């Protein structure tokens, strides 16, 4: 049965970065590297995202969650910011931050108010579809496309909050980095008590990152 999954990154003080200084070289803003350093250092991340098959990278708890991140995904949903529309809103040739071979390998549904563009087929099996619709409607379409596999909600901040607020997430993996940002988006503001329907577990990795898992 299809489950709706989400992986989020947050600092100890509850922030996720606001990419106000995004660039092609640093698409998620200057704080993103600090927040995701342990994740990006894993063997799985280096292989799946950077194409590094040398075996370099960490192999402990962080890597175990990294492997799980890529398993059994049949479709992805993301917001316009995660695709990159906000930085290049008027470029009809813009194909996103993810390069010629994005790491998804599935249909990807991009929620945007600029949805009047055809799908973009990329190398490796990723096709970007653009939708101006509700989270419920895009999830129904993504679930059908996933064909029994899971649907991953890829973010960013506002898309993640919309799905959490609507109660549509079955499995939430929260990666809490051992840093204080002091700025950005407070991702769980106005979501008090949403965890009451989940079983909650946590595990501390060798890096000091806390992996909090909410499952229902």
C-alpha positions in Angstrom: 0.0 0.0 0.0 1.3 3.5 -0.9 2.5 5.5 2.0 3.2 9.2 2.0 6.7 10.0 3.3 8.5 13.1 4.2 12.1 13.9 5.2 12.8 17.3 6.8 15.9 19.0 8.1 15.9 21.3 11.1 18.3 22.9 13.6 18.2 22.5 17.3 16.4 25.8 17.6 13.7 24.6 15.2 14.7 26.4 12.0 15.0 25.3 8.4 16.9 27.7 6.1 15.2 30.5 4.2 17.1 30.5 0.8 17.1 34.3 0.5 20.6 34.2 -1.0 20.0 31.2 -3.4 22.2 30.8 -6.4 22.9 28.1 -9.0 25.9 27.1 -6.9 24.1 27.3 -3.6 20.4 26.8 -4.4 19.0 26.4 -0.9 20.8 29.3 0.7 24.0 29.7 2.8 22.8 27.7 5.9 21.8 24.6 4.0 25.3 23.1 3.9 25.7 23.3 7.7 22.3 21.8 8.2 22.8 18.8 5.9 26.6 18.3 6.3 26.3 14.8 8.0 23.7 13.7 5.4 25.8 14.9 2.5 28.8 13.1 3.9 27.2 9.6 3.8 28.3 7.0 1.3 24.7 6.7 0.0 24.3 10.5 -0.6 27.6 10.7 -2.4 26.7 7.8 -4.7 23.0 8.8 -5.4 23.5 12.6 -5.7 27.1 13.1 -6.8 27.5 9.8 -8.7 30.5 8.9 -6.5 30.9 5.1 -6.7 34.3 5.0 -5.0 32.8 3.9 -1.7 33.8 7.1 0.1 31.6 8.5 2.8 30.3 7.6 6.2 28.5 4.2 6.7 26.9 4.5 10.2 23.5 5.6 11.4 23.2 8.6 9.0 23.9 6.4 6.0 21.3 3.8 7.1 18.6 6.6 7.0 20.1 7.8 3.7 19.6 4.4 2.1 16.0 4.3 3.4 15.4 7.7 1.9 15.8 6.3 -1.7 13.9 3.0 -1.2 10.5 2.2 -2.7 9.7 5.7 -4.0 7.3 5.8 -7.0 6.6 9.5 -7.2 7.7 12.8 -5.7 6.0 16.1 -4.9 7.8 19.4 -4.4 7.2 23.1 -4.3 8.2 25.7 -6.9 11.1 26.8 -4.7 12.6 23.4 -4.5 12.4 23.1 -8.3 13.9 26.5 -8.6 11.2 28.6 -10.1 11.7 31.5 -7.7 15.1 32.2 -8.9 14.4 32.0 -12.6 10.6 32.7 -12.9 10.7 34.1 -16.5 13.1 31.6 -18.1 11.0 29.1 -20.1 14.1 26.9 -20.6 14.8 26.5 -16.9 14.8 22.8 -16.0 15.5 23.1 -12.3 18.4 22.9 -9.9 18.9 19.2 -10.4 21.0 18.9 -13.6 20.5 16.8 -16.6 20.0 13.6 -14.6 18.0 14.4 -11.4 18.3 11.9 -8.6 14.6 11.0 -8.5 14.0 8.6 -11.4 10.2 8.9 -11.0 7.4 11.3 -11.9 7.9 14.6 -10.0 5.0 16.9 -9.4 5.9 20.5 -8.9 3.3 22.7 -7.2 3.4 26.1 -8.7 1.1 29.0 -9.7 3.0 29.1 -13.0 1.7 25.7 -14.2 1.2 26.6 -17.9 4.2 24.6 -19.2 4.5 21.0 -20.6 6.2 18.2 -18.7 10.0 18.0 -18.8 11.5 14.6 -19.4 15.0 14.3 -18.0 17.7 11.6 -18.1 17.4 8.7 -15.7 13.6 8.4 -15.6 12.6 11.7 -14.0 9.7 13.7 -15.6 8.7 17.0 -14.0 5.0 17.8 -14.1 3.7 21.2 -13.1 0.5 21.6 -11.3 -1.5 24.5 -9.8 -3.9 22.6 -7.6 -4.5 21.5 -4.0 -2.3 19.2 -2.0 -5.1 16.6 -1.9 -5.5 16.6 -5.7 -1.8 16.4 -6.5 -1.3 13.6 -4.0 -4.1 11.6 -5.7 -2.4 12.0 -9.0 1.1 11.1 -7.6 -0.4 8.1 -5.8 -1.8 6.8 -9.0 1.6 7.3 -10.8 3.5 5.6 -8.0 1.7 2.3 -8.8 1.8 0.9 -5.3 5.1 2.4 -4.3 5.4 5.3 -1.8 5.0 9.0 -2.5 7.7 11.3 -1.1 7.0 14.9 -0.2 10.2 16.6 -1.1 9.6 20.1 0.3 10.4 23.0 0.5 9.2 24.7 3.6 5.6 25.8 2.6 4.9 22.6 0.8 5.9 20.5 3.8 3.8 22.5 6.1 0.8 22.3 3.8 0.9 18.5 3.8 1.5 18.3 7.5 -1.4 20.7 8.2 -3.7 18.6 6.0 -2.8 15.4 7.9 -1.6 13.7 4.7 1.9 12.4 5.9 2.2 8.8 7.0 5.9 8.7 7.8 7.9 11.8 8.8 11.7 11.6 9.2 13.0 14.7 11.0 16.8 15.2 10.8 17.8 17.5 13.6 21.4 18.8 13.1 23.3 19.7 16.2 23.6 23.4 15.3 21.7 26.6 16.1 20.8 28.7 13.1 18.9 31.6 14.8 17.2 32.5 11.5 15.1 31.0 8.7 11.7 29.4 8.8 10.3 27.9 12.0 8.9 24.8 10.4 6.5 23.6 13.2 5.0 27.0 14.3 1.2 26.6 14.4 1.5 22.8 14.1 1.3 22.1 17.8 -0.1 18.7 18.6 0.2 17.3 15.1 2.4 14.5 16.5 -0.5 13.1 18.6 -1.5 10.6 15.9 2.0 9.2 15.4 4.3 6.8 17.2 7.6 8.7 17.8 11.1 7.3 18.1 14.5 8.8 18.0 18.1 7.8 17.4 21.3 9.7 17.7 23.9 9.2 15.0 27.7 9.2 15.4 27.7 12.7 13.9 25.5 14.0 16.7 22.5 14.3 14.3 19.2 13.3 15.9 16.9 11.2 13.7 13.3 11.6 14.9 10.8 9.2 13.2 7.0 9.7 13.3 5.0 6.8 12.0 1.3 6.0 11.9 
